[in-house]
């Protein structure tokens, strides 16, 4: 296991039960691990959306949510919150403060 996969697993462990990532989201969580290392506890919901958008672009370039975070409706924006919180919690556990 690599350090990024280890970080991805840690992030998953901090997700609340109601967060339901896709079954095949291993690559997405690797992107989240990079976010954690780069931004640490300063990661935002918009950052999470950008990582998700990059991952989704390769899988489904016609997805309706492939727009900037600010263009999403509030309900869709809220879906990124548990992932941002999980990344921040994992960063805190790892002692990664990151750059704002």
C-alpha distances in whole Angstrom, upper triangle without the diagonal:
4,7,8,6,7,10,11,10,13,15,15,16,19,21,24,25,27,24,23,21,21,19,18,17,13,14,16,14,12,16,16,14,15,19,18,17,20,22,21,24,26,24,27,27,28,25,23,26,25,22,23,26,23,21,24,26,24,25,28,30,33,32,34,32,31,33,33,32,36,37,35,38,37,35,33,32,32,29,26,27,25,22,23,24,20,19,22,21,17,19,21,19,17,20,20,23,23,26,29
4,5,5,6,9,10,11,12,14,15,17,19,21,24,25,27,24,24,21,21,20,18,17,13,13,15,13,10,14,14,11,12,16,15,14,17,19,18,21,23,22,25,26,26,23,21,24,23,20,21,24,22,20,23,25,23,24,27,29,32,31,33,31,29,32,31,30,34,35,34,36,36,35,32,31,30,28,25,26,24,21,22,23,19,18,20,20,16,17,20,18,15,18,17,21,20,23,26
4,6,5,6,9,10,10,12,14,15,17,19,23,24,26,23,23,21,22,21,19,17,14,14,15,12,10,13,13,9,10,13,12,11,14,16,15,18,20,19,22,23,24,21,20,23,22,19,20,23,21,20,23,25,24,25,28,29,32,31,33,30,29,31,30,29,32,34,33,35,34,33,31,29,29,27,24,24,22,19,19,20,17,15,17,17,13,13,16,14,12,14,14,17,17,20,22
4,5,5,6,9,10,10,12,14,16,17,21,23,24,21,21,18,19,18,17,14,11,10,11,9,6,9,9,6,7,10,10,9,12,14,14,17,18,17,19,20,21,17,16,19,18,15,17,19,17,16,20,21,20,21,24,26,29,27,29,26,25,27,26,25,28,30,29,31,31,30,27,26,26,23,20,21,20,16,17,18,15,13,15,16,12,12,16,15,12,15,13,17,16,18,21
4,5,5,6,9,10,10,12,14,16,19,21,22,19,19,16,17,16,14,12,8,9,11,8,6,10,10,8,10,13,12,12,15,17,16,19,21,18,21,21,22,19,17,20,20,16,17,20,18,16,19,21,20,20,24,25,28,26,29,26,25,28,27,26,30,31,29,31,31,30,27,26,26,23,20,21,19,16,17,18,15,13,17,16,13,14,17,16,14,17,16,19,19,21,23
4,5,5,6,9,10,11,13,15,18,20,22,19,19,17,19,18,17,15,11,13,14,10,9,12,12,9,11,14,12,12,16,17,15,17,20,18,21,22,23,20,18,21,22,18,19,22,21,19,22,25,23,24,27,29,31,29,31,29,28,30,29,28,31,33,31,33,32,30,28,27,26,24,21,21,19,16,17,18,14,13,15,14,11,12,15,13,11,15,14,18,18,21,23
4,5,5,6,9,10,11,13,17,19,21,18,18,16,18,18,17,14,11,12,12,9,8,10,9,5,9,10,8,9,12,14,12,14,16,15,17,18,20,17,15,18,19,15,17,20,19,18,21,23,22,23,26,27,30,27,29,26,26,27,26,24,28,30,28,30,29,28,25,24,23,21,18,18,16,13,14,14,11,9,12,11,8,9,12,10,9,12,11,14,14,18,20
4,5,5,6,9,10,11,15,17,18,15,15,12,14,14,13,10,8,9,9,5,6,8,7,5,9,10,9,11,14,15,13,15,17,15,17,17,19,16,13,16,17,13,14,17,17,15,17,20,19,20,22,24,26,24,26,23,23,25,24,22,26,27,26,27,26,25,23,22,21,18,16,17,14,11,13,14,10,9,12,12,9,11,14,13,12,15,14,17,16,19,21
4,5,5,6,9,10,14,15,17,15,14,13,14,14,14,11,9,12,11,8,9,12,10,9,13,14,12,14,17,18,16,17,19,17,19,19,21,19,16,19,20,16,17,20,20,17,20,23,22,22,24,26,29,26,28,25,25,27,27,25,28,30,28,29,28,26,24,23,22,20,18,18,15,13,15,15,11,11,14,13,10,12,15,13,13,16,16,19,19,22,23
4,5,5,7,9,13,15,17,15,16,14,17,17,17,14,12,14,14,10,11,13,11,9,13,13,11,12,16,16,13,14,17,16,18,18,21,18,16,19,20,17,18,21,21,19,22,25,24,24,27,29,31,28,29,26,27,28,27,25,28,30,28,29,27,26,24,23,21,19,17,17,14,12,13,12,9,9,11,9,6,9,11,9,9,13,13,16,17,20,21
4,5,5,7,11,13,15,12,13,12,15,15,16,12,11,13,11,8,10,11,8,7,11,11,9,12,14,14,12,12,15,13,14,14,17,15,12,15,17,14,14,18,18,17,19,22,22,22,24,26,28,25,26,23,23,24,23,21,24,26,24,25,24,22,21,19,18,16,13,13,10,8,9,9,5,5,9,8,5,8,11,10,11,13,13,15,15,18,19
4,5,5,9,10,12,10,10,9,12,12,13,10,10,12,11,8,11,12,10,10,14,14,12,15,18,17,15,16,18,15,17,16,18,17,14,16,18,15,15,18,19,17,18,22,22,21,23,25,27,24,25,22,23,25,24,22,25,27,24,25,24,22,20,19,18,15,14,14,10,8,11,11,7,9,12,10,9,12,14,13,14,17,17,19,19,22,22
4,6,8,10,13,11,12,12,15,15,16,14,13,16,15,11,14,16,13,12,16,16,14,17,19,19,16,16,19,17,19,18,21,19,17,19,21,19,18,22,22,20,22,25,25,25,26,29,30,27,28,26,26,28,27,25,28,30,27,28,26,24,22,22,19,17,16,15,12,11,13,11,8,10,12,10,9,12,13,12,13,16,17,19,20,23,24
4,6,9,12,10,12,13,16,17,18,15,15,17,15,12,15,16,12,13,16,15,13,16,18,17,14,14,16,15,16,15,19,17,15,18,20,18,18,21,22,21,22,25,26,25,27,29,30,27,28,24,25,27,26,23,25,27,25,25,23,21,20,19,17,15,14,12,9,9,10,8,5,8,9,7,7,11,11,10,13,15,15,17,18,21,21
4,6,8,6,9,9,13,14,16,14,14,16,14,12,15,15,12,13,17,16,14,18,20,18,16,15,17,15,15,14,17,17,13,16,18,16,16,19,21,19,20,23,24,23,24,26,27,24,24,21,23,24,23,21,23,25,22,22,20,18,17,16,14,12,11,10,6,7,9,8,5,9,11,9,10,13,14,14,16,18,18,19,20,22,22
4,6,6,9,11,14,16,18,16,17,20,17,15,18,19,16,17,20,19,17,21,23,21,19,18,19,17,17,16,19,19,16,18,21,19,18,21,23,21,22,26,26,25,26,28,29,25,25,22,24,26,25,22,24,26,22,22,20,17,17,17,14,12,12,11,7,9,11,9,8,12,13,12,13,16,16,16,19,21,21,22,23,25,25
4,6,7,10,13,14,17,16,18,20,18,16,20,21,18,20,23,22,21,24,26,24,22,21,23,21,20,18,22,22,18,20,23,21,19,23,25,22,23,26,27,25,26,28,29,25,25,23,25,27,27,24,26,27,24,23,21,18,18,18,15,13,14,13,10,12,15,13,12,15,17,15,16,19,20,19,22,24,24,25,26,29,28
4,6,10,13,14,17,16,18,21,18,17,21,21,18,20,23,22,21,25,26,25,23,22,23,21,19,17,20,21,17,18,21,20,18,21,23,21,21,25,26,24,24,26,26,22,22,20,23,24,24,21,24,24,21,20,18,15,15,16,13,10,12,12,9,11,14,13,13,16,18,17,18,21,22,22,24,26,26,26,27,29,28
4,6,10,12,14,13,15,17,14,13,17,17,15,17,20,18,18,22,23,22,20,19,21,18,17,14,17,17,14,15,18,16,14,17,20,18,17,21,22,20,21,23,23,20,20,18,20,21,21,19,21,22,19,18,17,14,13,14,11,8,9,10,7,8,11,11,10,13,15,15,16,19,20,20,22,24,23,24,24,26,25
4,6,9,11,10,13,15,13,13,16,17,15,18,20,19,19,23,24,23,22,22,23,20,19,16,19,19,15,15,18,16,14,17,19,16,16,19,20,18,18,21,21,18,19,17,19,21,22,20,23,23,19,20,19,16,14,15,13,10,11,12,10,10,14,14,13,15,18,18,18,21,22,22,24,26,25,26,26,28,27
4,6,8,7,10,12,9,9,13,14,12,15,17,17,17,21,22,21,21,21,22,18,18,15,17,17,13,13,16,13,11,14,15,13,13,16,17,15,16,18,19,16,18,16,17,19,20,18,22,22,19,20,19,17,14,15,14,10,11,13,11,9,13,14,12,14,17,17,17,19,22,21,22,25,24,25,24,26,26
4,6,5,9,11,9,11,14,14,14,16,19,19,20,22,24,24,23,24,25,21,21,18,19,18,15,15,17,14,11,14,15,12,11,15,15,12,13,16,17,15,17,15,17,20,21,20,23,23,20,21,21,18,16,17,17,13,13,16,14,13,16,18,16,17,20,21,20,22,25,25,25,28,26,28,27,28,28
4,6,8,11,11,11,14,16,16,17,20,20,21,24,25,26,25,26,27,23,23,21,22,21,18,18,20,17,14,17,17,14,14,17,16,13,15,19,20,18,20,19,20,23,24,23,27,27,24,25,25,22,20,21,20,17,17,19,17,15,19,20,18,19,22,22,21,23,26,25,25,28,27,29,29,30,31
4,6,8,9,10,12,13,14,16,18,19,20,22,24,24,24,26,26,23,23,21,22,20,17,17,18,15,13,15,15,11,12,15,13,11,13,17,19,17,20,19,19,22,23,23,26,26,24,25,26,23,21,22,22,18,18,20,18,16,19,21,18,19,22,23,21,23,26,25,25,28,27,29,28,29,30
4,5,5,6,9,10,11,12,14,15,16,19,20,21,20,22,23,19,19,18,18,17,13,14,15,12,10,13,12,9,10,13,12,11,13,16,18,16,19,17,17,20,21,20,24,24,21,23,23,21,18,19,19,15,14,17,15,13,16,18,15,15,19,19,18,20,23,22,22,25,23,25,24,25,26
4,5,5,6,9,10,11,13,14,15,17,19,20,19,21,22,19,20,19,20,18,15,16,16,13,12,15,14,10,12,15,14,13,16,19,21,19,22,20,19,22,23,22,26,26,24,26,26,25,22,22,22,18,17,19,17,14,16,18,15,15,19,19,16,18,22,21,20,23,21,24,23,25,26
4,5,5,6,9,10,11,13,14,16,17,18,19,21,21,18,19,18,18,16,13,14,14,10,10,12,10,7,10,13,11,11,14,16,19,18,20,19,17,20,21,20,24,25,23,26,26,25,21,21,22,19,17,19,18,14,16,19,16,15,19,20,17,19,22,22,20,23,21,23,21,23,24
4,5,5,6,9,10,11,12,14,15,16,17,18,19,15,16,15,15,13,10,11,11,7,7,10,9,6,9,11,11,11,14,15,18,16,18,16,15,17,18,17,21,21,20,22,22,21,18,17,18,15,13,15,14,11,13,16,14,12,16,17,16,17,20,20,20,22,20,21,20,21,22
4,5,5,6,9,9,10,12,14,15,14,16,17,14,15,15,16,13,10,12,13,9,9,13,12,10,12,15,15,15,17,19,21,19,21,18,18,20,20,19,22,23,21,24,23,22,19,18,18,15,13,15,13,10,12,14,11,10,14,14,12,14,17,17,16,19,17,19,18,20,20
4,5,5,6,9,10,11,12,14,14,17,18,15,17,16,17,14,12,14,13,10,11,14,12,10,13,15,15,15,18,20,23,21,23,20,19,21,21,20,24,25,24,26,26,25,22,21,21,19,16,18,16,13,14,16,13,11,15,16,13,14,18,17,16,18,16,18,17,19,20
4,5,5,6,9,10,11,12,13,15,15,12,14,14,14,10,9,11,10,6,8,11,9,8,12,13,13,15,17,18,20,19,21,18,16,18,17,17,20,22,21,23,23,23,20,18,19,17,14,16,15,12,12,15,13,11,14,16,14,14,18,18,17,19,16,17,15,16,18
4,5,5,6,9,10,10,10,12,13,10,11,11,12,9,7,10,10,7,9,12,11,10,13,16,16,17,19,20,22,20,21,18,17,19,17,16,20,21,20,22,21,21,18,17,17,15,12,13,12,8,9,11,10,7,10,12,10,11,14,15,14,16,13,15,13,15,16
4,5,5,6,9,10,9,12,13,11,14,14,15,12,11,14,13,10,12,15,14,13,16,18,18,19,22,23,25,23,25,22,21,22,21,20,23,25,24,26,25,25,22,20,20,18,15,16,15,11,11,13,11,8,11,12,9,9,13,13,11,14,11,13,12,14,16
4,5,5,6,8,9,12,13,11,13,15,15,11,11,14,12,9,12,15,13,13,16,18,18,19,22,22,25,23,25,22,20,21,20,19,22,24,23,26,26,26,23,21,21,20,16,17,17,13,13,15,13,10,12,14,12,11,15,15,13,15,11,13,11,13,14
4,5,5,6,7,10,10,7,10,11,11,8,8,11,10,8,11,13,13,13,16,18,18,20,22,22,24,22,23,20,19,19,17,16,19,21,21,23,22,23,20,18,18,17,14,14,15,11,10,12,12,8,10,13,11,10,13,15,13,14,11,11,9,10,11
4,6,5,4,7,9,7,10,12,13,10,10,14,13,11,14,17,16,16,19,21,21,23,25,25,27,25,26,23,22,22,20,18,21,24,23,25,24,24,22,19,19,18,14,14,14,11,9,11,10,6,7,9,8,6,10,11,9,10,7,9,8,10,12
4,6,6,9,10,10,13,16,16,13,13,16,15,13,16,19,17,18,21,22,23,24,27,27,29,28,29,25,24,24,22,21,24,26,26,28,27,27,25,23,23,22,18,18,18,15,13,14,13,9,10,12,10,7,11,12,9,10,7,8,7,9,12
4,6,9,9,9,12,14,14,11,12,15,14,12,16,18,16,17,21,21,22,24,26,26,28,27,28,24,23,23,20,19,22,24,24,27,26,27,24,22,22,22,18,18,19,15,13,15,15,11,11,14,13,10,13,15,13,12,9,9,6,7,9
4,6,5,5,9,12,12,9,11,14,13,13,16,18,17,18,21,22,23,25,27,26,28,26,27,23,22,22,19,17,19,23,22,25,23,24,22,19,20,20,16,15,16,14,11,13,13,9,9,12,12,9,11,14,12,12,8,7,4,5,6
4,5,6,10,13,14,11,12,16,15,14,17,19,19,20,23,24,25,27,28,28,30,28,29,25,24,24,21,19,22,25,24,26,24,25,23,20,20,20,16,15,15,13,10,11,11,7,6,9,8,5,8,10,9,8,5,5,4,7,8
4,6,9,12,14,12,12,16,17,16,18,21,21,22,24,26,27,28,29,30,31,29,29,25,25,24,22,19,21,24,23,25,22,23,22,19,18,18,15,13,14,12,9,9,10,7,4,7,8,6,6,10,10,9,7,5,6,8,8
4,6,10,11,10,11,14,15,15,17,19,20,21,23,24,26,28,28,28,30,27,27,23,23,22,19,16,18,21,21,23,21,22,21,17,17,18,14,13,14,13,9,10,12,9,7,11,12,9,10,14,14,12,10,7,7,7,5
4,7,8,6,8,11,11,11,13,15,16,17,19,21,23,24,25,25,26,24,24,20,19,19,16,14,16,19,18,20,18,19,18,14,15,15,11,10,12,10,6,9,10,7,7,10,11,9,11,14,14,14,11,10,8,9,8
4,5,5,6,9,10,11,13,14,16,17,18,20,22,23,23,23,24,22,21,17,17,16,13,10,12,15,15,16,15,16,14,11,12,12,9,8,11,9,6,9,11,9,9,12,14,13,14,17,18,17,15,13,12,12,9
4,5,5,6,9,10,10,12,14,15,16,18,20,21,21,21,21,19,18,14,15,14,11,8,10,13,12,13,12,12,11,7,8,9,5,6,9,8,5,9,11,10,11,14,15,15,17,19,20,20,18,16,15,15,13
4,5,5,6,9,10,10,12,14,15,16,19,20,19,19,20,17,16,12,12,11,8,5,8,11,10,13,12,14,11,8,10,11,8,9,12,11,9,12,14,13,13,17,18,17,19,22,22,22,19,18,16,15,13
4,5,5,6,9,10,11,13,14,15,17,19,19,19,20,18,18,14,13,13,10,9,11,14,14,16,16,17,14,11,13,13,9,11,13,10,8,12,13,11,12,15,15,14,17,20,19,19,16,15,13,13,11
4,5,5,6,9,10,11,12,14,16,17,17,17,19,16,17,13,13,13,11,9,13,15,13,15,15,15,12,10,11,10,6,8,10,7,6,10,11,9,11,14,14,14,17,19,19,19,17,17,15,15,14
4,5,5,6,9,10,10,12,14,15,15,15,16,13,13,9,9,9,8,6,10,11,10,13,13,13,10,8,10,9,6,10,12,9,9,13,14,13,15,17,18,18,20,22,22,23,20,20,18,18,17
4,5,5,6,9,10,10,13,14,15,14,15,13,14,11,9,9,8,8,11,12,12,15,16,17,13,12,14,13,10,13,15,12,12,15,16,14,16,19,19,18,21,23,23,23,20,20,17,17,16
4,5,5,6,9,10,11,13,14,14,16,14,16,12,11,12,11,11,15,16,15,18,18,18,15,14,15,13,10,13,14,11,11,15,14,12,15,18,17,16,20,21,20,22,19,19,17,17,17
4,6,5,6,8,10,11,11,12,14,11,13,10,9,11,11,11,14,15,13,16,17,16,12,12,14,11,9,12,13,10,11,15,14,13,16,19,18,18,22,23,22,24,21,22,20,20,20
4,5,5,6,9,10,10,9,11,9,10,8,6,8,9,10,13,13,12,15,17,17,13,13,15,13,11,15,16,14,14,18,18,17,19,22,21,22,25,26,26,27,24,24,22,21,21
4,6,5,7,9,10,9,12,11,14,11,9,11,11,13,16,16,16,19,20,20,17,16,18,16,14,18,19,15,16,20,19,17,20,23,21,21,25,26,25,26,23,24,21,21,21
4,6,6,7,9,10,13,11,14,12,10,13,14,15,18,18,17,20,21,20,17,17,19,16,14,17,18,14,16,19,18,17,20,22,21,21,25,25,24,26,23,24,22,23,23
4,5,5,6,7,9,8,10,9,8,11,13,14,17,17,15,18,20,19,15,16,18,15,14,18,18,16,17,21,20,19,22,24,23,24,27,28,27,29,27,27,25,25,25
4,6,6,4,8,8,11,10,7,11,13,15,18,17,16,19,21,21,17,18,20,18,17,20,21,19,20,23,23,21,24,27,26,26,30,31,30,31,28,29,26,26,26
4,6,6,10,11,14,14,11,14,16,18,21,20,20,23,25,24,20,21,23,20,19,23,23,20,21,25,24,22,26,28,26,27,30,31,30,32,29,30,27,27,27
4,6,9,9,13,13,11,15,18,19,22,21,20,22,24,23,19,20,22,19,19,22,22,20,22,25,24,23,26,28,27,28,31,31,31,33,30,31,29,29,29
4,5,6,9,10,9,13,16,17,20,19,17,20,22,21,17,19,21,18,18,22,23,20,22,25,25,24,27,29,28,29,33,33,33,35,32,33,31,31,30
4,6,9,10,8,11,14,16,19,17,16,19,22,21,18,19,22,19,19,23,24,22,23,26,26,25,28,30,30,30,33,34,34,35,32,33,30,30,29
4,6,9,8,10,14,16,18,16,15,18,21,20,17,18,21,19,19,23,24,23,24,27,27,27,30,32,32,32,35,36,36,38,35,35,33,32,31
4,6,6,9,13,14,16,14,12,15,17,16,13,15,18,15,16,20,21,19,21,24,24,24,27,29,29,30,32,34,34,35,32,33,30,30,29
4,6,8,11,12,14,11,10,12,15,14,11,13,16,15,15,19,21,20,21,24,25,25,27,29,29,30,33,34,35,36,33,33,31,30,29
4,5,8,9,11,9,7,10,12,12,8,10,13,11,12,15,17,16,17,20,21,21,23,26,26,27,29,31,31,32,30,29,27,27,25
4,7,9,11,10,9,12,15,15,11,12,15,14,13,17,19,17,18,21,22,21,24,26,26,26,29,31,31,32,29,29,26,25,24
4,6,8,6,7,11,13,14,11,11,15,15,14,17,20,18,18,22,23,22,24,27,27,27,29,32,31,32,29,28,26,24,23
4,6,5,7,11,13,14,12,10,14,14,13,15,18,17,16,20,21,20,21,25,25,25,27,29,29,30,26,25,23,21,19
4,5,5,9,10,12,9,7,11,11,10,12,15,14,13,16,18,18,19,22,23,22,24,27,27,27,24,23,21,20,18
4,5,8,9,12,10,8,12,13,12,14,18,17,16,19,21,20,21,24,25,25,27,29,30,30,27,25,23,21,19
4,7,9,12,10,9,13,14,14,16,19,19,18,21,23,23,24,27,28,28,30,32,32,33,30,28,26,25,22
4,6,8,6,6,10,11,11,13,16,16,16,19,21,21,22,25,26,26,28,30,31,32,29,28,26,25,23
4,6,5,6,9,10,12,14,17,17,17,19,22,22,23,25,27,28,29,31,33,33,31,29,28,27,25
4,5,5,6,9,10,11,14,16,15,17,20,20,21,23,25,26,27,29,30,31,29,27,27,26,23
4,5,5,7,10,10,13,15,15,16,19,20,21,23,24,26,27,29,30,31,29,28,28,28,25
4,5,5,8,10,12,13,14,16,17,18,20,22,23,24,26,28,29,30,28,27,26,26,24
4,5,6,7,11,11,11,13,15,16,17,19,21,21,23,25,26,27,25,24,23,22,20
4,5,5,8,10,10,11,14,15,16,17,19,20,22,24,25,26,24,23,23,23,21
4,6,7,8,10,11,12,14,15,17,18,20,21,23,24,25,24,24,23,23,22
4,6,5,6,9,10,11,12,14,16,17,18,20,21,22,20,20,19,20,18
4,5,5,6,9,10,11,12,14,15,16,18,20,21,19,19,18,19,17
4,6,5,6,9,10,10,12,14,15,16,18,19,18,19,19,20,19
4,5,5,6,9,10,10,12,14,15,16,18,16,17,17,18,17
4,5,5,6,9,10,10,12,14,15,16,14,14,14,15,14
4,5,5,6,9,10,10,12,14,15,14,14,15,16,15
4,5,5,6,8,10,10,12,14,13,14,15,17,17
4,5,5,6,9,10,10,12,10,11,11,14,14
4,5,5,6,9,10,10,9,9,10,12,12
4,5,5,6,9,10,10,11,13,15,16
4,5,5,6,8,8,11,12,15,16
4,5,5,6,5,7,8,12,13
4,5,5,6,7,10,13,14
4,6,8,10,13,16,18
4,6,9,11,15,17
4,6,9,13,15
4,6,9,12
4,7,9
4,7
4
